[in-house]
Amino acid sequence: MNDDQLLRYSRHILLDEIGIEGQERILAAHALVIGAGGLGSPVALLLGAAGVGRLTLVDNDAVDLTNLQRQIAHTTARVGQPKVASAADAVHAINPGVQVDAGQARADAALLDRLVPRATVVLDCTDNYATRHAINAACVRHRVPLVAGAAIRFDGQLTVVDPRDAQSPCYACLFPPDATFEEVQCATMGVFAPMVGIIGAMQAAEALKLVAGVGQSVAGRLLMLDGRNMEWNTLRSQRHAGCPVCGPTAV
């Protein structure tokens, strides 16, 4: 690290759990952030501020006025711009030393198979059930840790999938791909603005912990937040032997 970096990241370096070695690992890391909206905004800003050396942002959407109630990476002046470009500008305004690759695209299987193997950690900040399963499958295939978050109305959830750990369940162990769930999105159901900030900040924290080798991740646990009463509940899970994604007979 140079003198500027030592000063910029000094509050991390002061932490015994991180120190210079941990910050060096953060600087060398590559985070793939899929979704640059409500969750992706705080994720990108926090990872960029913390010094993650390379961020790849993927989102196919453009900034809309309705986003600005909660998507803190975007501004009124950038309405109409691709979200990934807007978020990249926001990250660079905080930390110009971070490399940000902005990809305006849908996260389909082909794109994920190209991007996931290059990443140190993947963060799922999407609001689409099918895309979440595609991201999970790609991370399991390529053995890259995944931090998955979701927020809708006054509810949020967070989990970590770590395919490097033979005991860690994947997203499909918690939510079977063939199960039927009502598709809920902010555009129709609404979302309490701070919820995406809370969950997004926790996603960033889990990603930094994984990268720096700090503490224990929430792998094997689904954390659920009831924002009405600010109460957390935890669902513990194990890898399912019959899981079609991470089980021994998975294709």
N, C-alpha and C positions, 0 to 999 in steps of 0.2 A: 504493500500500500504506500502511496505517496503521502506527503504532508497534508494535502487537502482532504484526502480520504480518512486519514487518521483523525482529523478534526471533525469532519462531517459525521463519522460513525462512532465518535468517542463514547456516546452514551450506551451503545451496544458493547463496545470493547470493555467498558467498565464492569459489565456483568460477568461474573465468574463463569457462568454457564456458556457464554459466547466467547468473550475475549477476542484476541487478534485472530486465532486460528478459526474460530467459528465465523467471524466476519469475512475472512478470506474465502471460506466455503460459500458464504452468501454471494460474494462478489463473483465467484466462478460459476454460479448456478444459472440455469436456464428454466424459467417458469413459462409454461404454456397456459394461458388464460383463455378459456372458451366462454364467450359472452362478455360484452363490454357495457352492460346496462346497470341495473340496480346493485347486483352483487359484484359484477366485474369492476365497477367504478372504484369502490374502496379497496378491493383486492389489488388492482393495478397501482393505485396511488400509494398504498402502504408498502407493497413489494418494491416499487420504484424508490420510495424514500429510504427504505431499509438497505438499498444497494444491491438488490438482485441484478446480476450483471447483464442478463438478457431477458427481455419479456417478449413473448410472441402473443399477440392479441388476435382473436378470431371472432368476428361477428359480421353478419350480413346486413344489419339494419343501419338506418340513418337516425340522427338525433331529431327527436320530435319535441314539441313544446310540452306535451304531457309527460315526458321523461324527467323534466327538470325538477319535479317535486321530490325526487329521491336519488337520481343518478348524478352523483356529485362530481364526476369527472367532466361533465358537459356544462356548457354555458348557453345563454340566450344567443350570443353572437355566433355560436356554432350550430344552431338549428339548421338541419338540412345536410350537414356534413356526415360522412360515414362515422359511425360511433368509434371504430378502431382508430381513425385519424384524430378525432377529438380527444380520445383518451390518451393517445400517444403525445399530443401536445400538452395535456395536463401533467403527464408524468415528467416530460422534459422540462416543464416550468419549475418543477420541484427539484429534479436531479438530472441535469443534462448529460451526466456520465453514463446513464443506462442506455443500452442498445434496445430499441423498441421496434419490433417487426410487426407491422399492421396489415392483417389479411382480411379484406372484406369478402367473406365467403361463408358458405354453409359448412358446418362441421359434419361432413358425410364420412363414410367408412374409409374411402380412398384418401381423403385429406388427413384423417386421424392417423392412418397407418404411415403416412409420410412425416407427420409432425411429432407424434407421441414419442417415437424412439429417440428423438433428439433432445427431449426435455429431461430435466432433473426431477421435476414435479409438475403435475397437471392439476389445474383448478377448474372444476365444473361450475360455471356461473350461469347456466342456461335455465330456461323455464319450460323445457319441452321434454316429456317423458321418454320419447323414442331416442332423442339425442343423448339424454343422460345414459341410457343403456348402451348406445354406440360408444360413448366415451369410456364407460366402464369396461366394455369388452376390449377396446383397444389398449387400455392401460394394463389389463390382465395379460393380454397377448404379449405385450412388450415389457412386462414386469416394471412398470413405472408407477410410483405412488400417486394416488389421486385424492384430492380433497374436494368433497362434494357438498354443496350447500343449496338450500332452497328457502324461499320466503314468499308468503302469500297472505293477504289479509293481516291478521295479528299473529301469525304463526310462522315459526322458522325451524329449520332442522340442519344438522351438520353431521357428517361422518367422514372417516378416512378409510380408504381402501389401500392396503399395502401388499401388492402381489409378491413382494420379496419375502414375506412372512407366510410360511405354509399354513399357519393357523388363522390368518386374517380373512374374514369373509369379504366378499365383493358386494357391489351394489345389488346384483341380481339375487344374492342370498337374502337380502332384506326385502327387496321388491321384485318378485319373479317377473321376467319379461313377458310371460304369457298371461299375467294377471290383468284384470280390467280395472282401471282407475279412471275416475272422472278427471279430464284434462282441465286444470284451472290455471288461468293466466290473469296477470294484473289488469289487462285491458277490460276484462269483464267482471272480475271479482274484487279489484282494488287491493291496495297494499299500504300498510302503515309505514310512512317514510323511514323511521329509524330502524325498522326490522331489517332492511337490506344492509344498513350500515353495521348493525350488530353482527349479523351472520357473516357478512363479507369480511369484517375485521377478524372474526374468529377463523375464517378460512385462511386469511393471510398469516395469522399466528401459527396455525398448524403447518402451513407450508414452510415457513421460516424455521420452525422447530425441526421438521424433517430434513431440511437442507443443512442446518447447522449442527444437527445431532444433539438436540436439547430435549431432555425430558422424555415423556411417553406420549405418543400420539393417541387420538381417540379411536384408532382402529379397533373394530370389534364392538363399538358402541355407536348408537344413534342418539344424538342429543337433540331434544325437542323443546323449543321455547314457546310458552304461552305468553304472548306479549300483553295480553289484557291484564294479567295478574303478575307478570314478570316472574314466572315459575318455570324451572327447568325440570324435565323428566329425562331419564336415560333408559334406553332399551339396549340390553346386551345381546349380542348375537355371535354365533359360531359359524364357521364355514360349513355349508351344506354339502354332504357327499354327493347328492344328486343335482347340484347346481349345474345348469347347462353352460355356464361361462367359466367357472373356476374349479368345478368338480373334476375328478379323475377321468371321467368319460366325456368331458367337454371336447367339442370339435375345434 
